[in-house]
């Protein structure tokens, strides 16, 4: 979309489809404003296998060389500007020493953020775990899941965190807002001080922590993969009748 000269070509191509599926309301609104309202859009959120996530084993703290008393914050995502891991690193600098951050992912900004962790003397409290096949097990070992993205098409990692039974804290942006609002907790994008305060309050109040975790578990059920499959089946059947 950054090459405006291609917009007529895109409009022509999209006009040939019987249905266009957006993974969130935010994505749908963007493409409607970009392409125009004459196109037939359907919103079908991405899904996760909630049952499999709930049954997934939890990775032991000892496997991560962490104390059982450590408070773990996990963020899954590529190290790209969009994901804004920098905000979580700066928030950790405001938290007590028993808080740790686990980053799962890889990308071009990894070296920069490792240096930022060193700058804030956080190298021992931040684990850069690269890409992991056991990411769900790590989510389940966490206390809190954070997504500090500047923007998201949907926010699948937030749903995975909810399905894992964890409170999810996310930046108040399109895609994430849809998923997290009224279940997890939203904060202003880039506001590391607000993020740190939310984390402190949530971990110091077990009743509130459990309430948010329960809301997140229930919200995840709405994004179960079975609902996604059923929605696609409906579209296929409607197109088949045309």
N, C-alpha and C positions, 0 to 999 in steps of 0.2 A: 504493500500500500504506500510505501514511501516514494514509489515511482509513479507519479500522477499520470504520466503519459500512457501507462498501461491500463488505466481504469476502463476505457472503452472495450478493450479486449476482455477484461475480467467480466464486465457486464454482459458481453456477448456469451461468454462461456457459461456463466451462471444462469443465463436465460434458457439454456438447453436442459436444465435439470428439472425433474418433476418434484423434487423436494430437496431442501437444504437444511442440514441439521447443525445447530449451534450447541456447544457444550454448556452454555450458561446464558442467562438473560443478558448479561453484560456483553457477551460476544454477539448475541443476536442484535442488540441495539446498535452496536458498533457497525456491523455489516449493513444494517438497514440504513443507517445514516450515510454510509460510504457508497452503497450501491443503489439505494432508493427503496421505496416501500412496495414496489410491484412484485418482488420476489417472494416465494413461499418459504418461510422459515419455520422450523420446528425446534423447540428447545428440548434436548435430552441430555441430562447431566451424566457425566461419567460415573461409573459405578465401581464399587469394591466388593469383594466377597467378605461380607461382614462375619459370617460364620467361621471362615478360615482364619481371619485375623484374630477373632476371639479365642480360637483354639491354638493359636501359634504359641510355641514355647517362648519363655522370657529368657533373654541372655543373662548370665550371671554377672554380677558386678565384678567378681574376681577376674573374669575373662577380659574385662576392660581395665584391670588394675585400679579399681576404684573402691573406696570404702562403702560399706553397706549404709553408712550414715550420710553419704553424699547426696545432695539434691541435684537431680539430673534434668537438664533442659535439652531437648533434642530439636534440631532443625534438619529437614531433608530437602535437598535442592542443589542444583548446579551452582557453581560459583560464577554467576553472571551478574551484571549490574541490577537486573530486574529483581533478583532475590534479596538483595540488600542485607547480607549477613553482617555487614559493618554495624548496623543498628543493634543487633543482639550482642555483638562483642562489646560495644560501648556500654550497653545496659549491664552486662556481667561485671564490668569494672565498678559498678555502683552497688553490687550485691556482696553479701558476706562470703568469706573464704570457703564455706562448705557448699557453695553453688558451683556446678560445673556445666559446661556446654559441650554437647556432642554434635558435630557437623558431619552429616552423611552426604557425600557427593564430591564431584570433581569439577574442574573448569578453569578458565584462564585467569581468574582473580584469586585463585587459591594461594599463590605465593604472596600476593599483596596482603591478604587477610592474615596469613601466618605472621607476617612482619608486624601487622597492626596488633596482633595478640602479644607479640614480644614487647611492643611499645608500651602497652598497658600492663606489662608484667603478668600476663595471663596464660603464658605458655603451658603451665602445669595444670591449669583449670579449663583448658580448651583442648578437646580431642578432635583432630581432623581425621576422620575415619575413611575418607575416600568413598568409592562406590562399594556397597556391601550387598550381598545376596540375602543377608539376615537383617535387613533394615527394619522389618516389622518386629522382629525380636528385640531390636534396640528401642523401638518406639514403646514397646510394652514394658521395658525396663525403666523408662523415663518417669519423671514426675510431672513434667509439663512439656507440651509440644508448642513450638513457636514458629509462625510464618510471618516474616517481616517484609514481604515483597512490596515493591512499588506498584506492581500490577500483576494480575493473574487472569488467565482465561477461565479457570475453574478453581483450582486449588485441591488437587487430588490428595496431596500429602496431609492436608487438614482433615479430610474425611477419614484417611487411614488412622490419623492420631485419635480422632473421635471413636472410631471403631475399636481401637486398642484400649479404650476406656480412660483416656487421659484428657484433662482440661486443655483446650486449644486456645491460644492467644494469637491473634492475627491482626495485621494492619487493616485499617478500614478502607479498603479499595474494592473496586468491582471484581467479581469473581470470588474473592474471599468473603466479602460482606454477605453475599448470598448464602454461602455455606455456614458461616459462623454466627451471624447475628441471632440473638435471643437463645443461643446455646452456649457457645464459648464467649470469649471476651475480645472486643476490638480496641485497638489503640490507634492514635494518629500516626500515619506513615512517617517513619524517620525519627519519631520522638522517643529516644532511648531512655530518657528520664521517666516518662510515663510508663514505658514498658517495664522498667526496673521496679517501679512502685507497684504495678499490678502483680508482678511476680512475688514481691515481698508480701503483699496483702493476702494473696491466694495461698501461699505456703504457710502463713502464720494462722490461718483460720481453717481448721480441718472441716468444720461443718460446711463452709462456703465452698471449699475445695471439692468435697464430695457432691455437693449440689450441682456444681458446674460439670463435674465428670459425668454425673447421671444424665444431665441434659445433653451432653455431647454424645453419649452412647445412644440415646434415643434419636438424636438428629442423624447419626450415621445410618440408622436403619432405613431412612428415607432415600439413601443413596446406595442401597444394596444393588448388586449387579443384576439381580433378577428383575428389578424395576426397569433398569436400562434396557435389558433384553426385550421385555414385554413392549416397551415403547417403540423400539425398532421394528418389532414384529407387526405392530399396528400400522406403521408407515408402509412397510413392504406390502401388506395386504391391501391397503388403500390404493397404492400405486398399481398393484396387479389388477385391480378392478377397472382401472382407467382404460 
